[in-house]
């Protein structure tokens, strides 16, 4: 059956999802992110990268000031704010697409929203900081609820599941109820199965393959696979050092996962390479929509 799609409305923004897959561009303002640590740590470089991603076709900018790579150390609130707020403040005055703040701290989220962010992307699904749900509800912003097994410091220490899809779906159902209890309506929620966050290579591949099984939650699905370790492990040569996150082969592998995600129900894809993803999205949406159009024509015959 065709994806029924969604129309998101929040603040001054509206965004249709379904027939067109949306692209969330990643901007890490950190010295230690796994894929681009240090590249955009200065304000000028970060702003230039943001402008490039918008020109390349990003629908949302996701700005983060704390690395959540495996075994990463937490960042103090003031330092995280120092990294992200100047960029958000500048961009909010000059761009028309929504800005997402990638944080798990309510103080950072509150100040980022005041600076112009309108989406809170929370890897803890409102678990780490109990005030974050209130910040979201009070400001009417969108919230991304992501599944993670454990914390960034320990999530990749032998993660295990009996039923990956079922357990993660149950977690996300609980996260939705938690958000609603804070006063965030379902219409302002997005779910993310958390590829790479407490999952083995097999878990990640299995989740992408079975992504459509999250669609019955009736909430848009975000998929973030870009440059992640499972892609590098699959593609790197058996001997010698593995591929770096920005290796051209990893970029190709990322686009393969984006394509698979779109065919299996992703509404938003979170990526570092926006231009390449824009091409992938156009082709995959055309293929998917052609199939849906055929189904609709046959149904009406």
Residue, then its C-alpha position, 0 to 999 in steps of 0.5 A: x500500500x502507498x505510504x499515507x504520508x504526513x503533514x507536519x505543522x509547527x511554529x512557522x513551518x510546515x513539511x509534507x512527508x511521504x511522496x518526497x523523502x526529506x533530507x536532514x543535513x548533519x553539522x557537527x560543531x565538535x572536535x571529536x565527532x566520529x566522521x568529521x570531528x574538528x572540520x567545522x569547529x570554527x564559526x566561519x567553517x560551520x556557517x560555510x558548511x551549513x550554507x553549502x548543505x542548504x544549497x545542496x538541497x537539505x530540508x533540515x539542518x541538524x546542529x550538534x555540539x557534543x559527540x555521541x560516538x561510541x565511548x565518547x565523553x559528555x560535554x559540559x552544558x556551557x561548552x555545548x552552548x558555546x559551540x552551537x548557539x552562535x551558529x543557530x543564532x546566525x542561521x536563524x536570521x538568514x535561512x528559511x529551513x528549520x534548524x534542529x538541535x541535537x542534544x540530550x540536555x534541557x538547558x541546551x535545548x531551551x537556549x537553542x530554541x530561544x536562538x531559533x531552533x525548532x526541532x529537538x533531536x534527542x538520542x535518549x528519547x527524553x530519558x536522560x534529562x526529565x526537563x527536556x519534554x517540558x521544554x519541547x511542550x512549552x515551545x511547540x517544537x518537533x521532537x525526534x525520539x531515538x532508540x539507544x541501548x545504554x549510553x554513548x559510553x557503553x552502548x557498543x559493549x556487546x549489545x544483545x536483543x531477543x527481538x530487535x524490531x519488537x524491543x525497539x518498537x516497544x521502547x519507542x512506544x514508551x517514548x511516545x507515551x512519555x512525550x505525550x505525558x509531558x504535553x508533546x502531541x503525537x503530531x509533533x513527534x518523529x521516531x528514529x530506530x537509532x542505527x549504530x546506537x547499541x547495535x551490532x552490524x547485523x542488528x543495523x542491517x536487520x533494522x533497515x531491512x525491517x524498517x517498514x514494521x515501525x510504520x504501524x506506529x503512525x509516526x514519521x520515521x527518521x533514519x540515520x545511517x550516514x558514514x556509520x561503523x557498520x558500513x565501514x566494517x562491511x566495505x573495508x578490506x580484510x587486511x590493513x586499516x579500515x576505511x575512514x568515515x569520509x572514504x569515497x567507498x563509505x559514501x557509496x555505502x551510505x547511499x545504498x543504505x539511504x536507498x534501502x531505507x527509503x524503499x522500506x519506509x523512511x520519511x527523513x534521512x539524516x546524512x553528512x553528504x547532502x548533494x549525493x543524497x539529494x540525487x539518491x532521494x530523487x531516484x528512489x522517490x521516483x521509483x517508489x512513487x511509480x509503484x504507488x501510482x500503478x497500485x492506485x491506477x489498478x485500484x481505480x480501474 
